[in-house]
Amino acid sequence: MRVCELIVVEGKDDVAAIKRSLEAEVIATGGYGFNQQLIGVIRSAVKRTGVIIFTDPDSAGNQIRRRINGLVPGCKNAYLAQADGIKGRNIGVENASPEAIRQAIGLACSLKPQIGKGYTLQDLVSLGLGGSPGSSEMRRKVGLVLGLGETNTKQFRKRLNHQGITPTELSEAIAKAVEE
């Protein structure tokens, strides 16, 4: 699989995992303390080829993702399921199988303008995606279908709104998650 966009990851082990999984240009942030030179490279790539941010499915990875998205609008985001990135006590892109990496990159989506008022927490509760037994598992399944990763209810709502997921897209993803 060849990917035209620049893929931004956290570290050199993540770069190696991506290179084993697909053909792409990959750059590492080196963690949260990246510099303006890296931001310049990412800004240039957004205009030239596009950018996919693919950080670890943990709090540090989410902080890096938020920071880059805030500094460089127009990036796509790929999310790895936590279960696909665990090896022992370590969680990260470097632990994922080539298949899991290709799937996450294939589902990468751009941030879109928020639709209408956006989803509320009550909307998610009424859809069975929050506040009830089994909602965590359903949210996980729907998140995987939509390429949003695994999150708590509040973060899931945020990602739905930031990704501009329409009610139709959400309903279709819920139906697909129920089938599985």
C-alpha positions as CSV (number, residue, x, y, z in Angstrom):
1,M,0.0,0.0,0.0
2,R,1.4,3.4,-1.0
3,V,0.3,6.5,0.9
4,C,0.9,9.9,-0.7
5,E,0.5,12.0,2.6
6,L,3.3,12.6,5.0
7,I,2.6,10.5,8.1
8,V,3.5,12.1,11.5
9,V,4.3,9.7,14.3
10,E,5.9,10.1,17.7
11,G,9.2,8.2,17.6
12,K,11.7,6.3,15.5
13,D,10.2,2.9,16.4
14,D,6.9,4.2,15.1
15,V,8.6,5.2,11.8
16,A,10.0,1.7,11.5
17,A,6.6,0.1,12.1
18,I,5.0,2.3,9.4
19,K,7.8,1.6,6.9
20,R,7.3,-2.2,7.5
21,S,3.6,-1.8,6.9
22,L,3.4,0.5,3.8
23,E,5.2,2.8,1.5
24,A,5.1,6.4,2.8
25,E,7.0,9.4,3.8
26,V,7.2,9.4,7.6
27,I,8.4,11.9,10.2
28,A,8.7,11.6,14.0
29,T,8.0,14.4,16.4
30,G,10.4,13.0,19.0
31,G,7.7,13.4,21.6
32,Y,5.8,16.5,22.8
33,G,8.8,18.9,22.7
34,F,9.0,19.2,19.0
35,N,10.3,22.5,17.4
36,Q,9.1,25.1,14.9
37,Q,11.2,23.5,12.2
38,L,9.1,20.3,12.4
39,I,5.9,22.5,12.3
40,G,7.3,24.1,9.1
41,V,7.8,20.8,7.5
42,I,4.3,19.7,8.4
43,R,2.8,23.0,7.1
44,S,4.6,22.6,3.8
45,A,3.4,19.0,3.5
46,V,-0.2,19.9,4.2
47,K,-0.1,22.1,1.1
48,R,2.0,19.7,-1.0
49,T,0.8,16.2,-0.3
50,G,-1.4,16.2,2.8
51,V,-0.5,15.0,6.3
52,I,-1.8,12.2,8.5
53,I,-1.2,12.4,12.2
54,F,-0.8,8.9,13.6
55,T,0.1,9.1,17.3
56,D,0.0,6.5,20.0
57,P,-3.5,5.7,21.5
58,D,-2.6,7.2,24.9
59,S,-2.8,10.5,26.6
60,A,0.6,11.7,25.4
61,G,-0.3,10.8,21.9
62,N,-3.6,12.6,22.1
63,Q,-1.8,15.7,23.5
64,I,0.7,15.7,20.6
65,R,-2.2,15.2,18.1
66,R,-4.2,18.2,19.6
67,R,-1.1,20.4,19.5
68,I,-0.2,19.7,15.9
69,N,-3.9,20.0,14.8
70,G,-4.0,23.4,16.6
71,L,-0.7,24.6,15.0
72,V,-1.3,23.2,11.5
73,P,-4.9,23.1,10.3
74,G,-5.8,20.7,7.5
75,C,-4.2,17.5,8.8
76,K,-5.9,14.1,8.6
77,N,-6.0,12.0,11.7
78,A,-5.6,8.2,12.0
79,Y,-6.4,6.4,15.2
80,L,-5.0,3.1,16.3
81,A,-7.2,0.9,18.5
82,Q,-5.6,0.5,21.9
83,A,-5.9,-3.3,21.7
84,D,-3.9,-3.2,18.5
85,G,-1.0,-1.2,20.1
86,I,-0.4,-3.1,23.3
87,K,2.7,-5.2,23.9
88,G,3.3,-6.1,27.5
89,R,3.0,-2.8,29.4
90,N,3.8,-0.7,26.4
91,I,1.2,0.9,24.2
92,G,2.0,2.5,20.9
93,V,2.0,2.4,17.1
94,E,5.4,0.6,17.2
95,N,3.5,-2.5,18.6
96,A,0.8,-2.7,16.0
97,S,0.6,-5.3,13.2
98,P,1.0,-4.1,9.6
99,E,-2.7,-4.9,9.0
100,A,-3.8,-2.7,12.0
101,I,-1.6,0.1,10.7
102,R,-2.9,-0.1,7.2
103,Q,-6.5,-0.2,8.5
104,A,-6.0,2.9,10.7
105,I,-4.2,4.8,7.9
106,G,-7.0,3.8,5.4
107,L,-9.6,5.3,7.8
108,A,-7.8,8.6,8.3
109,C,-10.1,11.5,8.1
110,S,-9.8,15.3,8.0
111,L,-11.1,17.6,10.6
112,K,-14.3,19.2,9.2
113,P,-16.4,22.2,10.2
114,Q,-18.8,21.2,13.0
115,I,-22.2,20.2,11.8
116,G,-25.0,22.4,13.3
117,K,-24.9,22.5,17.0
118,G,-22.9,19.3,17.1
119,Y,-23.6,16.2,19.2
120,T,-24.3,16.5,22.9
121,L,-23.5,14.0,25.6
122,Q,-27.3,13.4,25.9
123,D,-27.4,12.5,22.2
124,L,-24.7,9.8,22.8
125,V,-26.6,8.5,25.9
126,S,-29.8,8.2,23.8
127,L,-27.9,6.3,21.1
128,G,-26.4,3.8,23.6
129,L,-22.9,5.3,23.3
130,G,-22.7,6.6,26.8
131,G,-24.0,6.3,30.4
132,S,-25.2,2.7,30.2
133,P,-23.9,-0.8,30.6
134,G,-22.3,-1.8,27.3
135,S,-21.9,1.7,26.0
136,S,-18.2,1.6,26.3
137,E,-18.0,-1.5,24.1
138,M,-20.4,0.0,21.6
139,R,-18.5,3.3,21.5
140,R,-15.3,1.3,20.9
141,K,-16.9,-0.6,18.0
142,V,-18.4,2.5,16.4
143,G,-15.1,4.4,16.9
144,L,-13.3,1.6,15.0
145,V,-15.8,1.7,12.2
146,L,-15.5,5.5,11.9
147,G,-11.7,5.5,12.4
148,L,-12.1,7.6,15.6
149,G,-10.2,5.3,17.9
150,E,-11.2,4.3,21.4
151,T,-12.3,7.0,23.8
152,N,-14.4,7.9,26.7
153,T,-17.9,9.5,26.0
154,K,-16.7,13.1,26.3
155,Q,-13.8,12.6,23.9
156,F,-15.9,10.5,21.5
157,R,-18.4,13.4,21.3
158,K,-15.5,15.8,20.6
159,R,-14.1,13.6,17.8
160,L,-17.6,13.2,16.2
161,N,-18.0,17.0,16.2
162,H,-14.5,17.7,15.0
163,Q,-14.6,15.2,12.3
164,G,-18.0,16.5,11.1
165,I,-19.6,13.0,11.3
166,T,-23.2,13.4,10.1
167,P,-26.1,11.7,11.9
168,T,-26.5,9.5,8.8
169,E,-22.8,8.4,9.0
170,L,-23.2,7.8,12.7
171,S,-26.3,5.7,12.3
172,E,-24.7,3.6,9.6
173,A,-21.6,3.1,11.8
174,I,-23.8,2.0,14.7
175,A,-25.7,-0.5,12.5
176,K,-22.4,-1.9,11.2
177,A,-21.0,-2.2,14.8
178,V,-24.2,-4.0,15.9
179,E,-23.8,-6.5,13.0
180,E,-20.2,-7.3,14.1
